[in-house]
Amino acid sequence: MNFLYPSFLFGLLAVSVPIAIHLFNFRRTRRVYFTNVALLRNVQTETKSFRRVKHWLILAARCLFLACLVVAFAQPFISSKSKLGLSRQGVTSLYVDNSYSMQNERSEKRYLDIATSKLDELLTLFRNATSLQLLTNDFSAAEQQTGTAEAVRERVTSIRFAHTPRTLKAVYRRQRNLLSSQNPGGRNQLFWFSDFQKSTVGDLSRLTIDTTDRLFIVPVDAQPTKNVYVDSVWLSTPFIREMQNNSLNVKLTNGGRENVKNLPVRLYLDDTQTSTASATIAPDGSATVSLNFNVTTKGYHRGRIVFEDFPITFDNQYYFVIEASPAVRVLHLYEQRSLKNYINAVYSDDSLFVRRSFSVQNFDVGQLRETDLVVLEGVAQVSGTLRSELERFVRQGGSLAVIPPSSPDAASYSPFLSSLGMGGIQAISQATPALLPLAPPDRNNPFFSDVFQRSYQSDPLNLPDAAPVWRFSGGEKLLTLRDGNPMLSRTRAGNGSVYVLATPLASDYGSLAENALFVPIMYKMAALSVRAQRTAYSFDDNLVTIPINNPAERAVYKLKRDKLEIIPVQRVVGNQLLLEMPKSNELSAGQNVEAGYYELLNSTGKTERLLAFNHGNAESAMQFYSADELRQIFANKPNVEVFDSIQDGDFVQVLEQENLGKSLWKYFLLAALAFLLLEVGLVRFMKG
């Protein structure tokens, strides 16, 4: 038998007090004589003997009462079966997984509620300890200090779900930071209460546990269940226009093991339901539904995808933002411009386009920052600053359409276009342009997907003719001449696209500019130059890239939602704003990021963009480690013990017996009360 607090055994010296009282009774007795003492002597003899026995019994009861009471305070226990055991005098770190996956239920109780109730029971084993740490996924500053069992119990009642899942490697590293400062050389113990979700706990096989620590893994025995979440949302076209039919694609994934049939999916725009669809999703499968919608105004619109799926509800809504009729910015740079100015005619008849025209010798290269498509028409040479700036513009995501002059300088264009993926530039010198007919375009090419009406897909086209002034190779041929040479080719460079036309737009070089095919081709170039809208972002993204227009130097951007304002770590690269999203432990006290809509404000307080943020999908996958799998992973770590399940009713008792030993203080306390009652009984009922 061992004692948790052996210093209390000095209290056994108190047993000497009743012994001294009983052995050193200095009260004087008086003798009284009677005439006939024979009978009285017999009575007196019997009384003294009886009283002596009574006094010894009372003495024994008092001594045993004090002894049992002192031993109870010393908290005796029988040593545990485990050679490692627990140290109640070391630091005890308790981790409770409060991620959203702990919303799952068993027997109509959430996993988080089950874990906190068992943790409350566990605290009874450490009721006198003063070095307890409670850690959650919040990773707050308050969790990096120790306290008493009562202080921890009060904090347990305030645990709420956190949007940031943590790997167990990060959890252990944070626990070790406290252990190394509080009790670096002592025996410490760690407890992990979690559902051990495979998608969030990290690679457990590479987790190294310090041999001086004792780790107790307590799984909640999570069971795979159905759970549907939105994987991604995207538009069918690069941009949407008001008063027209538009389509939104939603990819839904079933992260559970149960089949989902005919799940109603609703689309809300600006808090008004606009469309609905149903989805059937196999276990661990995905399905894509299309939702049609129509908007009546330009600008940003707040969208939501909503469905009902229990018991996991945190991912039943997906927020996104769409911008209706964003302006397509076209910059027309020319040297030899066609007499009828076809480029101006194409882009001036539609309010969707914002066109600016400048001579190539008289424009500011800074205007490229505010441009989606550059149409380079009739420029004889591309070199120097113009070349370097156009290359940078394309690689950063812009689109460039090159319309050659009547006599292009191949020596100048060859290195420029070769750097952008279009090679083999050869000029064709001829006194009289030789007109060649165009071959019919491939109507199955995605570039022409919405150019030709379906009812006329097989009808012959009135195709123009053209006289090429140069030849080139590489890229994708969108239009070709009857002899097989390219008329219009497209290539990608970096994040942008380059379109190269083989002929000028002047009527001497063909009828392309006056043909019905010319306008939709130029429209398509402009439409595809618009960066596909990023409808939503995730809090799990370490780095968020947001396109902004003409960013100011040293501008500071912040995110605002209701009363919450966040200034993330940021930098501007070209027209891209890069934000490092803060984690929950990096926020100020009282701040909390929630899924929803956020305004991106510049230094003047003006709203640059409206953004939508959602929680990551990692916690939506309903696969968990079982107790057997955890034992197999930690099989070579003797200081790690895995319990079968937190559901066991005698979990705390088993833990105490196997690791703390069998506690005996209760029995000694009951014995002390019994001896006290025995003393009272002896004094009251033993007369003689």
PyMOL commands that set and color helices and strands:
alter all, ss='L'
color gray80, all
select helices_A, chain A and resi 6-23+38-74+100-103+111-126+141-143+149-156+168-182+204-206+342-348+365-370+384-395+410-419+446-448+454-456+507-509+512-514+518-529+584-586+618-620+627-633+651-660+665-685
alter helices_A, ss='H'
color red, helices_A
select strands_A, chain A and resi 2-3+76-78+92-96+105-106+109-110+132-135+188-194+213-219+228-235+246-254+260-269+272-281+286-293+299-306+317-324+328-334+353-359+373-377+399-403+423-427+436-437+465-466+470-473+476-480+486-493+496-501+537-538+543-547+558-561+564-566+569-573+576-580+596-601+607-614+640-642+662-663
alter strands_A, ss='S'
color yellow, strands_A
deselect
rebuild
show_as cartoon
